[in-house]
Amino acid sequence: MTKFLLAVHVLAAIVAVGPVTVAASMFPPAARRALAAPGDTGAAGTLRLLHRICRVYAVAGVAVPAFGFATADAMGVLGSAWLIVSIALTVLAALVLAAWVLPAQGALLDGGGTTGQTVRLALFTGLFNLLWAAVTVLMIVRPGSTTGA
């Protein structure tokens, strides 16, 4: 059962978190292009699509920690320091996405925005991606783990 839970956890991370990181990273440069060409309906459509990908896959991403907790419980590692740090970083990544990235994307879609807003969005998107990268490294390396790497 542990291998099944781990496989679903990893697949959920790839299928749900992967598209959010890519679409969120594509949004700021696409927004800058859209700001440079206000009448371009294709650019606006691209922004709407990227924002929708981020929103939909963010919701689907809830499966990642759900199966992660089930996997950790099956492995008996719920109290491990590497896992607790990973959980904290995951919560922080979710907060960055929900509090800054998605609202900033929505604001750029609604009101046109400025280049400065796209720069701030790129910063928060980079932070979101960096947090997920750190979680991924912790999940692979598992410092101090006795379950083997």
Backbone hydrogen bonds in HBPLUS format (Angstrom, degrees):
<---DONOR---> <-ACCEPTOR-->    atom                        ^
c    i                          cat <-CA-CA->   ^        H-A-AA   ^      H-
h    n   atom  resd res      DA  || num        DHA   H-A  angle D-A-AA Bond
n    s   type  num  typ     dist DA aas  dist angle  dist       angle   num
A0005-LEU N   A0001-MET O   2.93 MM   4  6.23 167.7  1.95 157.2 159.9     1
A0006-LEU N   A0002-THR O   2.86 MM   4  6.05 162.5  1.89 153.0 158.2     2
A0007-ALA N   A0003-LYS O   2.88 MM   4  6.00 157.5  1.94 144.0 150.4     3
A0008-VAL N   A0004-PHE O   2.94 MM   4  6.22 162.7  1.97 155.4 159.5     4
A0009-HIS N   A0005-LEU O   2.86 MM   4  6.03 156.9  1.92 147.6 154.8     5
A0010-VAL N   A0006-LEU O   2.90 MM   4  6.12 166.0  1.92 154.2 157.0     6
A0011-LEU N   A0007-ALA O   2.89 MM   4  6.02 165.0  1.91 150.1 155.0     7
A0012-ALA N   A0008-VAL O   2.80 MM   4  5.88 157.0  1.85 146.4 153.1     8
A0013-ALA N   A0009-HIS O   3.01 MM   4  6.24 152.4  2.09 143.3 150.9     9
A0014-ILE N   A0010-VAL O   2.96 MM   4  6.25 158.5  2.01 151.6 157.2    10
A0015-VAL N   A0011-LEU O   2.81 MM   4  5.94 172.4  1.81 156.9 159.4    11
A0016-ALA N   A0012-ALA O   2.77 MM   4  5.53 154.9  1.83 143.2 150.5    12
A0017-VAL N   A0013-ALA O   3.01 MM   4  5.12 132.6  2.25 118.1 131.9    13
A0018-GLY N   A0013-ALA O   3.31 MM   5  6.77 140.0  2.48 151.0 161.8    14
A0021-THR N   A0017-VAL O   3.00 MM   4  6.26 165.3  2.02 161.8 165.2    15
A0022-VAL N   A0018-GLY O   3.05 MM   4  6.30 161.8  2.09 155.9 161.0    16
A0023-ALA N   A0019-PRO O   2.82 MM   4  5.84 168.6  1.84 150.1 153.6    17
A0024-ALA N   A0020-VAL O   2.82 MM   4  5.69 159.7  1.86 146.0 152.9    18
A0025-SER N   A0021-THR O   3.10 MM   4  6.01 146.7  2.21 131.1 139.8    19
A0026-MET N   A0022-VAL O   2.96 MM   4  6.22 142.2  2.10 146.7 157.5    20
A0027-PHE N   A0023-ALA O   3.05 MM   4  6.17 132.9  2.28 142.3 153.9    21
A0030-ALA N   A0026-MET O   3.19 MM   4  6.25 156.2  2.25 150.8 158.0    22
A0031-ALA N   A0027-PHE O   2.74 MM   4  5.91 149.3  1.83 157.4 167.5    23
A0032-ARG N   A0028-PRO O   2.94 MM   4  6.24 152.0  2.02 149.7 156.9    24
A0033-ARG N   A0029-PRO O   3.02 MM   4  6.31 155.7  2.08 145.2 151.3    25
A0034-ALA N   A0030-ALA O   2.91 MM   4  6.15 153.6  1.98 143.8 151.5    26
A0035-LEU N   A0031-ALA O   2.83 MM   4  6.07 150.1  1.92 146.9 154.9    27
A0036-ALA N   A0032-ARG O   3.05 MM   4  6.25 142.8  2.19 139.6 149.4    28
A0037-ALA N   A0033-ARG O   3.14 MM   4  6.39 127.7  2.43 138.3 151.4    29
A0037-ALA N   A0034-ALA O   3.24 MM   3  5.13 137.7  2.43  92.6 104.1    30
A0040-ASP N   A0037-ALA O   3.01 MM   3  5.58 167.7  2.03 126.7 130.5    31
A0044-ALA N   A0040-ASP O   3.32 MM   4  6.67 159.0  2.37 145.5 151.0    32
A0045-GLY N   A0041-THR O   2.90 MM   4  6.06 152.8  1.97 142.8 150.5    33
A0046-THR N   A0042-GLY O   2.94 MM   4  6.17 148.6  2.04 142.9 151.2    34
A0047-LEU N   A0043-ALA O   3.06 MM   4  6.38 156.7  2.12 147.2 152.7    35
A0048-ARG N   A0044-ALA O   3.01 MM   4  6.32 160.0  2.05 149.6 154.8    36
A0049-LEU N   A0045-GLY O   2.95 MM   4  6.15 158.8  2.00 147.3 153.1    37
A0050-LEU N   A0046-THR O   2.90 MM   4  6.15 167.7  1.92 155.7 158.6    38
A0051-HIS N   A0047-LEU O   2.92 MM   4  6.07 161.3  1.96 151.3 156.5    39
A0052-ARG N   A0048-ARG O   2.92 MM   4  6.09 154.5  1.99 145.1 152.4    40
A0053-ILE N   A0049-LEU O   2.90 MM   4  6.17 160.2  1.94 154.4 159.7    41
A0054-CYS N   A0050-LEU O   3.03 MM   4  6.27 161.1  2.07 146.3 151.2    42
A0055-ARG N   A0051-HIS O   2.96 MM   4  6.25 160.3  2.00 149.9 155.0    43
A0056-VAL N   A0052-ARG O   2.87 MM   4  5.99 177.7  1.87 161.3 162.0    44
A0057-TYR N   A0053-ILE O   2.97 MM   4  5.89 166.0  1.99 150.6 155.1    45
A0058-ALA N   A0054-CYS O   2.97 MM   4  5.81 136.2  2.17 133.7 145.0    46
A0059-VAL N   A0055-ARG O   3.23 MM   4  6.49 153.6  2.30 145.2 150.4    47
A0060-ALA N   A0056-VAL O   3.08 MM   4  6.43 159.5  2.12 145.1 151.2    48
A0061-GLY N   A0057-TYR O   2.79 MM   4  5.83 132.6  2.02 133.0 145.8    49
A0062-VAL N   A0059-VAL O   3.18 MM   3  5.78 167.9  2.20 114.8 118.6    50
A0063-ALA N   A0060-ALA O   3.10 MM   3  6.06 167.2  2.11 126.0 128.9    51
A0064-VAL N   A0061-GLY O   2.96 MM   3  5.45 147.1  2.07 111.2 119.9    52
A0066-ALA N   A0062-VAL O   3.30 MM   4  6.42 157.5  2.36 146.1 152.6    53
A0067-PHE N   A0063-ALA O   2.92 MM   4  5.99 171.1  1.93 151.5 153.1    54
A0068-GLY N   A0064-VAL O   2.84 MM   4  5.89 139.3  2.00 140.7 154.0    55
A0069-PHE N   A0065-PRO O   2.81 MM   4  5.93 159.7  1.85 150.2 151.7    56
A0070-ALA N   A0066-ALA O   3.25 MM   4  6.51 160.6  2.29 141.2 146.5    57
A0071-THR N   A0067-PHE O   2.86 MM   4  5.97 154.2  1.92 142.1 149.3    58
A0072-ALA N   A0068-GLY O   2.83 MM   4  6.04 165.4  1.86 151.3 155.5    59
A0073-ASP N   A0069-PHE O   2.91 MM   4  6.05 156.0  1.97 147.8 154.2    60
A0074-ALA N   A0070-ALA O   3.00 MM   4  6.20 159.2  2.05 143.5 149.3    61
A0075-MET N   A0071-THR O   2.86 MM   4  6.12 143.8  2.00 147.6 158.5    62
A0076-GLY N   A0072-ALA O   2.89 MM   4  5.93 116.7  2.29 134.4 150.2    63
A0077-VAL N   A0072-ALA O   2.98 MM   5  5.26 165.0  2.00 150.0 152.1    64
A0076-GLY N   A0073-ASP O   3.12 MM   3  4.97 142.4  2.27  94.5 105.7    65
A0080-SER N   A0077-VAL O   2.99 MM   3  5.30 168.2  2.01 119.0 122.5    66
A0083-LEU N   A0080-SER O   3.12 MM   3  5.34 123.2  2.46 100.4 114.4    67
A0084-ILE N   A0080-SER O   2.99 MM   4  6.31 159.4  2.04 155.3 161.5    68
A0085-VAL N   A0081-ALA O   2.93 MM   4  6.14 164.2  1.95 156.6 160.4    69
A0086-SER N   A0082-TRP O   3.00 MM   4  6.09 151.2  2.09 133.5 142.1    70
A0087-ILE N   A0083-LEU O   2.83 MM   4  6.08 154.0  1.89 150.1 156.9    71
A0088-ALA N   A0084-ILE O   2.97 MM   4  6.22 160.6  2.00 147.5 152.6    72
A0089-LEU N   A0085-VAL O   2.90 MM   4  6.14 160.3  1.93 151.9 157.2    73
A0090-THR N   A0086-SER O   2.86 MM   4  6.02 148.7  1.95 143.8 153.0    74
A0091-VAL N   A0087-ILE O   2.90 MM   4  6.17 160.0  1.94 152.8 157.4    75
A0092-LEU N   A0088-ALA O   2.95 MM   4  6.18 158.7  1.99 146.0 152.4    76
A0093-ALA N   A0089-LEU O   2.83 MM   4  6.03 154.6  1.89 144.1 151.1    77
A0094-ALA N   A0090-THR O   2.91 MM   4  6.16 158.6  1.96 149.1 154.8    78
A0095-LEU N   A0091-VAL O   2.92 MM   4  6.18 152.9  1.99 147.8 155.5    79
A0096-VAL N   A0092-LEU O   2.90 MM   4  6.18 158.4  1.95 151.2 156.8    80
A0097-LEU N   A0093-ALA O   2.95 MM   4  6.18 161.4  1.99 149.9 155.0    81
A0098-ALA N   A0094-ALA O   2.85 MM   4  6.01 166.9  1.87 150.0 154.0    82
A0099-ALA N   A0095-LEU O   2.71 MM   4  5.55 158.3  1.75 149.2 155.6    83
A0100-TRP N   A0096-VAL O   2.97 MM   4  5.39 150.8  2.06 132.2 139.8    84
A0101-VAL N   A0096-VAL O   3.05 MM   5  6.40 165.6  2.07 152.7 157.4    85
A0102-LEU N   A0097-LEU O   2.94 MM   5  5.91 175.8  1.94 160.6 162.0    86
A0104-ALA N   A0100-TRP O   2.98 MM   4  5.81 151.3  2.06 139.1 147.7    87
A0105-GLN N   A0101-VAL O   2.92 MM   4  6.16 156.2  1.98 154.1 161.1    88
A0106-GLY N   A0102-LEU O   2.94 MM   4  6.17 163.8  1.96 152.3 156.7    89
A0107-ALA N   A0103-PRO O   2.83 MM   4  6.06 154.7  1.90 147.2 154.1    90
A0108-LEU N   A0104-ALA O   3.00 MM   4  6.19 156.4  2.06 145.2 151.0    91
A0109-LEU N   A0105-GLN O   2.95 MM   4  6.24 147.8  2.06 147.3 156.9    92
A0110-ASP N   A0106-GLY O   2.87 MM   4  6.07 151.7  1.95 148.1 156.0    93
A0111-GLY N   A0107-ALA O   2.91 MM   4  5.90 171.2  1.92 154.0 156.3    94
A0113-GLY N   A0111-GLY O   2.84 MM   2  5.48 136.9  2.03 100.6  91.0    95
A0117-GLN N   A0114-THR O   3.10 MM   3  5.24 124.7  2.42  97.0 110.4    96
A0118-THR N   A0114-THR O   3.25 MM   4  6.69 147.9  2.36 143.1 151.6    97
A0118-THR N   A0115-THR O   3.06 MM   3  5.09 119.0  2.45  94.5 109.8    98
A0119-VAL N   A0115-THR O   3.00 MM   4  6.35 145.9  2.12 147.5 157.3    99
A0120-ARG N   A0116-GLY O   3.04 MM   4  6.34 161.0  2.07 149.2 153.4   100
A0121-LEU N   A0117-GLN O   2.90 MM   4  6.08 156.9  1.96 143.9 151.1   101
A0122-ALA N   A0118-THR O   2.88 MM   4  6.05 153.2  1.95 140.5 147.7   102
A0123-LEU N   A0119-VAL O   2.99 MM   4  6.30 148.5  2.09 144.3 152.9   103
A0124-PHE N   A0120-ARG O   3.00 MM   4  6.35 163.1  2.03 154.9 157.7   104
A0125-THR N   A0121-LEU O   2.82 MM   4  5.98 156.4  1.87 151.5 159.1   105
A0126-GLY N   A0122-ALA O   2.86 MM   4  5.97 156.5  1.91 143.4 149.9   106
A0127-LEU N   A0123-LEU O   2.96 MM   4  6.25 152.2  2.03 145.8 153.7   107
A0128-PHE N   A0124-PHE O   2.90 MM   4  6.15 160.3  1.94 147.3 152.4   108
A0129-ASN N   A0125-THR O   2.91 MM   4  6.20 163.2  1.94 152.4 156.5   109
A0130-LEU N   A0126-GLY O   2.82 MM   4  5.99 154.9  1.88 146.9 154.4   110
A0131-LEU N   A0127-LEU O   2.91 MM   4  6.13 157.3  1.97 152.7 158.1   111
A0132-TRP N   A0128-PHE O   3.13 MM   4  6.46 157.8  2.18 147.9 153.5   112
A0133-ALA N   A0129-ASN O   2.92 MM   4  6.17 150.7  2.00 145.6 154.3   113
A0134-ALA N   A0130-LEU O   2.93 MM   4  6.20 155.7  1.99 148.7 154.8   114
A0135-VAL N   A0131-LEU O   2.99 MM   4  6.29 156.0  2.05 147.5 154.0   115
A0136-THR N   A0132-TRP O   2.92 MM   4  6.12 159.2  1.97 147.4 153.1   116
A0137-VAL N   A0133-ALA O   2.96 MM   4  6.25 159.7  2.00 151.0 155.8   117
A0138-LEU N   A0134-ALA O   2.95 MM   4  6.19 163.4  1.98 150.3 155.0   118
A0139-MET N   A0135-VAL O   2.88 MM   4  6.11 152.0  1.96 149.8 157.8   119
A0140-ILE N   A0136-THR O   3.06 MM   4  6.32 140.4  2.23 143.0 153.3   120
A0140-ILE N   A0137-VAL O   3.13 MM   3  5.16 126.4  2.43  95.5 109.3   121
A0141-VAL N   A0137-VAL O   2.80 MM   4  5.91 178.2  1.80 166.2 166.2   122
A0142-ARG N   A0138-LEU O   2.88 MM   4  5.20 148.9  1.97 129.8 140.1   123
A0145-SER N   A0142-ARG O   2.97 MM   3  5.45 156.0  2.03 142.4 141.7   124
